[in-house]
Amino acid sequence: MTDLIPSLALGGDAPRAFDAGAIHLAENPGFGIASVALRRNCPPPTPFGVPLPGTAEFTEAEHGLALWTAQNQWMLLAPGRAEEDFAGAVKVEAPGTSVTEQTDAWAVIEIRSSDGEGPITALLEKLVDLDPATLGPGRVVRTGLAHQSVYVLRRNAAELTVLGMRSAGASLWNALETAAAQLAAVRYS
Amino acid sequence: MSRLDGGLIDRSRTLSFTFDGRRYVGHPGDTLASALLANGVRLMGRSFKYHRPRGVLTAGSEEPSALVELRSGARREPNTKATVTELYDGLDAMSQNRWPSLKFDALGVNDFVSPLFAAGFYYKTFMWPKAFWEKLYEPAIRRAAGLGRLSMEPDPDSYDKGFLHCDLLVIGAGAAGLVAALTAARTGKRVILADEDFRLGGRLLSESHTLGDAPATDWLAGREAELSSLPNLRIMRRTTVFGAYDHGIYGAVERVGDHAPDASNGVRQTLWRITARRTIMATGATERHIPFANNDRPGIMLAGALRAYANRWAACPAGRVAIFTNNDDGHRTASDLAAKGVEIAGVIDTRADAQPLGDYPVFPGAVVTGSKGRLGLNSVEITQEGRTQTLTCGALGVSGGWNPNLQLASHHRGRPVWSEEKLAFLPGEGGPRGLVPAGAANGEGSTGGALSSGARAAQAVLADLGVDAAMPELPEAEDTPIKQSAFWYVPGTARAWVDFQNDVTVKDIALAHQENMRPVEHLKRWTTLGMATDQGKTSNVTALAIMAELTGRSIPETGTTIFRPPYTPVSLGVLGGGDTGAEFRPLRLTPTHEWAKARGAPFTEVGPWMRAQYFPRPGETHWRDSVDREVLATRAGVGICDVTTLGKVDVQGADALEFVNRLYCNGFKTLKVGMVRYGLMLREDGIAMDDGTCARLAEDHLVVTTTTSQAGPVYRHMEFARQCLWPDLDVQLISTTDAWAQLSVAGPHARRLLERVVDGVDISNDACPFMSCRELTVCGGLRARLFRISFSGELAYELAVPARYGGALMDRLVTLGEDLGATPYGTEALSVLRIEKGHAAGNELNGQTTAQMLGMGRMVSNKKDSIGAVLSRREGLCADRRTLVGLQAMDAGAKVTAGAHLLSDGAEERTEMDEGWISSACHSPHLGVGIGLGFLEDGARRMGEVITAANPLEGQSTRLRVVSPHFIDPDGGRVRD
């Protein structure tokens, strides 16, 4: 076990969190992340028992979730495994595929509403140019957000997960925090 | 005159506001204009050119005259229409474009020298003496131009943006829009109803009609209640849809906080991008005036506006009012005002058969031929059957017919079509796909017509979407056909204003005609008609009709103008959507960013990346002190630099090696596992695209690195090659730039330092030779990748670890290497090191250079095909004789400047003598002089020659010696040690 102390994607001493009105934002540094791409004539695996989902979908199981990223490509996210060689573990689970370590490629931000779907829809309207009606629970989309490319996962009606480039994580957080704060200011002023 | 009875204002509350420092009161529901009128204020501004006293002309966003400055300090906003400024407590408004006061404006002298400012004056006057134009006339005219003043301070307000999607966007919440929205929303389709007003109802709010057997406001309240109860309908008040764009996208601005007493509380305005499958344009119509002599005095207004102020805002600018009209609608104003207790001095109707609607005097077959009143209307002169008489009145309502607000339908170059029956332009073909006009915007002049038009439009667009919408039950409403005559202006010798905002008169149009500026486009530019912030909403059609009359042609023959976004002015702040200052764009931070920040490093932008430039130490007073120290420390001991920003692309698959072999122009087939090779990528056209390294970690696993700036383009290029050029290859790509922190460890002590962190791995020269790579662990088990590559020309490695450990690893290396002179270095030293070594970088790979120019012509393999190889051999490229050379200043203190042109020594500094340019330059602490890299004609054959670098922009001329680009260790012994 290394004695080096890791830093967080958003640069703080502790994972960032922010509350504005009904919206709660939280940095989640715990996911072990790896990409899986099928090679020629390779059948889709079921790593850790997580079935690989279809286009623009993600599946969630006990050991994590898998999200579709492109044709024959997925990203696996396993909570609490950021400090492991998660890609190495995936290689074992998905033999014959191309696996690439992605744990530190992403800043992961969880967004939760304490007031149901409405605040999430309002926030989505401020952030991404996509129809919230097409981003139902179980859907994932790669889209532009505040001039950067992100994945947006609709975990359920009142929860989103956003994956943005780790290096631009602080800018992503700022965009989310600003949007949430402005929404709250307008709604509750 | 004080307030009238009735109106849609909340008299239970009083709002206090100021205009030009004087305090007034109004009520919720008022606009600034209505409140000022209710307080007896008619004079609200000065005109653009002639500084003529001006009042309010309209009651909407088409207002050309009543422009004011709102708020103060950094929040001051010029040219704001008083007619759409919602009153709030504490509103602070100032008149503009006057000095020293609104009532006495010294620049009013312009009015007396008006012949100097006739149409096209700036092409004709102020021409002599010639030298005066640039130094005196133009600066003076520019200073005098414009209306309001900018604060010249950063805008302190917050703005944001958002994205909405709907099946149907209804623009305008008047009679047609409301019914359309209701018809569609009842089917369950997602509908957005947007209106620029703060209250739904449009023109219904300004009329005295009943709908069914109840006042229009009762009907509106019922519809509003139903609309609010529908979850699939979104009502957007205070929202101006300002532009129609491609693919059913509309731009809209919602004024979120403008009406709030404290504009800093939250967002001021939101920029919405609305994607609509279909759109109904129910934007209403704008009344036009009839130009007559001196028709611009405060108190002279559009008749419909006069009616709106009376009915909706219970305000009237005077107790005695006259109406000048060519149609029945003018009589409605007289009738409504009379019902409110306003004395009607008379209705001057151009039609000989005019009939009154009530008990008031009518002057049939008459026109207004003049007006009096210095700061406000006192009387009008009317002419009837050749006889003139004076009519005392404090206000005159003018009605010349109505123009449909068809601007949005014209944003895709849809040309309006003239209707002789309605005497108006109607929306024509070629507008935005999916946009359907309805109501007054489509020429429906009656309330009944607008209601049924809205319903029919909704049914039509829904049918287009495959939905059968039921016709709603419509109330019985006013449906009287409006009778009007084609009367466009009152001829005369005095000035009669057509475009109030740009001070364009009938005379100006006549002058344009006389000077052959007759096409509409020429007329517009010669006179500036319609080119102000109101885009000629109250003037364009009238001007066209006047020009038509002057040319003896019909209006459609004369033409029309089309419109561009925005429909009404949009602030630049909201167009930015809140992306200003530090948040203007995303910034990418390196894994060692916080570490570098703690050490006082200044940062430089490299694309979106922020990179440490250098690490100053106490006593260093100039950046060169720090950079020279870092360079020398690296060459003497060991330097450490964060190079995470270089692009990293993971390439896997059975055909991974074949893939990169086709991608790079040099051969990769022989690259062994555990080895790295330098590679040069060409574009399809044979120009050098990017360089970097490719490491083979396993038989089927490679890592390609790119330059920082080309990381994105190269990855896209690779994906294009994978998906489109060679889909048969078994290759998978993914970027890992962010996943790994990568540190360059360079210098003669680099290996000794790394031996202190690697976990029991032999990294000796034999075990880990130059251009090798391996996966290992460091610092007690942290997975890492080690690449023995050098950008500095020294013994060097690049060590990659998961990004979260980048900062800690940097700190560890600097600490462990203290006795070895371990020195962190930034981008400046990185650049000096690579220039000294003669490595090409972004300055050399600038999209205009070839492998041959870079001295790598022989790298383009003839034994295989690769992207760009064939075109790199074309004659045009091969003939370029400029090659990369080193350049060394002859004098120690001489400055070498990147971008300078290279000339033979003693040659005249002319373009024809140009022999190349300097691409990169620095001071070399190693050599103690300025050096550079550059591209020089026949460079390889001119070693030792003295040439001149000319920098005419700064008057510099420097003598340089042509040398090898490898200023240090030309044999490469150090990198192999």
Contacts between the chains, C-beta under 8 A, distances in Angstrom:
chain1	res1	chain2	res2	distance
A	1	B	780	6.4
A	1	B	781	5.6
A	2	B	778	7.6
A	2	B	779	4.8
A	2	B	780	4.6
A	2	B	781	5.1
A	2	B	782	3.9
A	2	B	805	7.2
A	3	B	779	6.5
A	3	B	780	5.5
A	4	B	779	5.0
A	4	B	780	7.9
A	4	B	782	6.0
A	4	B	805	5.0
A	4	B	808	3.9
A	4	B	809	6.2
A	4	B	812	6.5
A	5	B	808	5.2
A	6	B	802	7.7
A	6	B	804	3.8
A	6	B	805	5.5
A	6	B	808	6.9
A	7	B	591	7.1
A	7	B	594	6.8
A	7	B	804	5.5
A	7	B	805	7.8
A	7	B	806	7.6
A	7	B	807	5.0
A	7	B	808	7.1
A	8	B	804	7.3
A	9	B	804	7.5
A	11	B	589	7.2
A	11	B	593	7.3
A	11	B	594	5.7
A	29	B	804	7.9
A	35	B	734	5.1
A	37	B	652	7.3
A	37	B	732	3.8
A	37	B	734	7.2
A	38	B	732	8.0
A	39	B	652	7.9
A	39	B	653	5.8
A	39	B	654	6.7
A	39	B	730	5.6
A	39	B	732	6.9
A	40	B	653	7.7
A	40	B	654	6.7
A	40	B	730	4.1
A	73	B	732	7.3
A	73	B	734	7.7
A	82	B	804	7.8
A	85	B	783	5.9
A	98	B	652	3.7
A	98	B	653	6.1
A	98	B	732	4.0
A	100	B	650	4.6
A	100	B	652	7.1
A	100	B	734	4.9
A	100	B	736	6.3
A	100	B	739	7.9
A	101	B	736	7.2
A	101	B	739	5.8
A	101	B	802	7.5
A	102	B	734	7.5
A	102	B	736	7.4
A	102	B	739	5.7
A	103	B	739	7.0
A	103	B	802	6.4
A	104	B	738	6.8
A	104	B	739	4.9
A	104	B	740	7.2
A	104	B	741	7.8
A	104	B	802	4.6
A	104	B	803	3.7
A	104	B	804	5.2
A	105	B	735	7.5
A	105	B	736	6.4
A	105	B	737	7.7
A	105	B	738	4.3
A	105	B	739	3.8
A	105	B	803	7.5
A	106	B	738	7.3
A	125	B	162	4.7
A	125	B	163	5.9
A	125	B	164	6.1
A	126	B	160	6.2
A	126	B	161	7.2
A	126	B	162	4.5
A	126	B	163	7.9
A	128	B	163	6.6
A	129	B	163	4.1
A	129	B	273	6.4
A	129	B	275	7.5
A	130	B	163	7.2
A	130	B	165	7.7
A	131	B	165	3.8
A	131	B	275	7.6
A	132	B	165	7.7
A	133	B	165	7.4
A	133	B	190	7.6
A	146	B	579	7.5
A	146	B	586	6.3
A	147	B	579	7.3
A	147	B	585	5.3
A	147	B	586	5.4
A	148	B	586	4.6
A	165	B	588	6.9
A	165	B	738	5.3
A	166	B	738	4.5
A	166	B	739	7.7
A	166	B	803	5.8
A	167	B	588	3.8
A	167	B	589	5.7
A	167	B	590	7.0
A	167	B	609	7.3
A	167	B	644	7.9
A	167	B	737	7.8
A	167	B	738	5.0
A	167	B	803	7.9
A	168	B	586	4.4
A	168	B	587	6.8
A	168	B	588	5.0
A	168	B	589	7.7
A	168	B	608	7.0
A	169	B	589	8.0
A	170	B	587	7.2
A	170	B	589	6.2
A	171	B	583	7.2
A	171	B	585	7.9
A	171	B	586	3.7
A	171	B	587	5.4
A	171	B	588	8.0
A	172	B	586	7.1
A	174	B	583	5.9
A	175	B	583	7.5
A	175	B	586	7.9
A	178	B	160	7.6
A	178	B	578	7.1
A	178	B	583	7.4
A	179	B	160	6.9
A	182	B	158	6.5
A	182	B	160	5.3
A	182	B	266	6.0
A	182	B	267	5.0
A	182	B	578	8.0
A	185	B	265	6.4
A	185	B	266	3.2
A	185	B	267	7.0
A	186	B	256	5.9
A	186	B	257	7.8
A	186	B	266	4.7
A	186	B	267	5.7
A	189	B	260	7.6
A	189	B	265	5.0
A	189	B	266	5.2
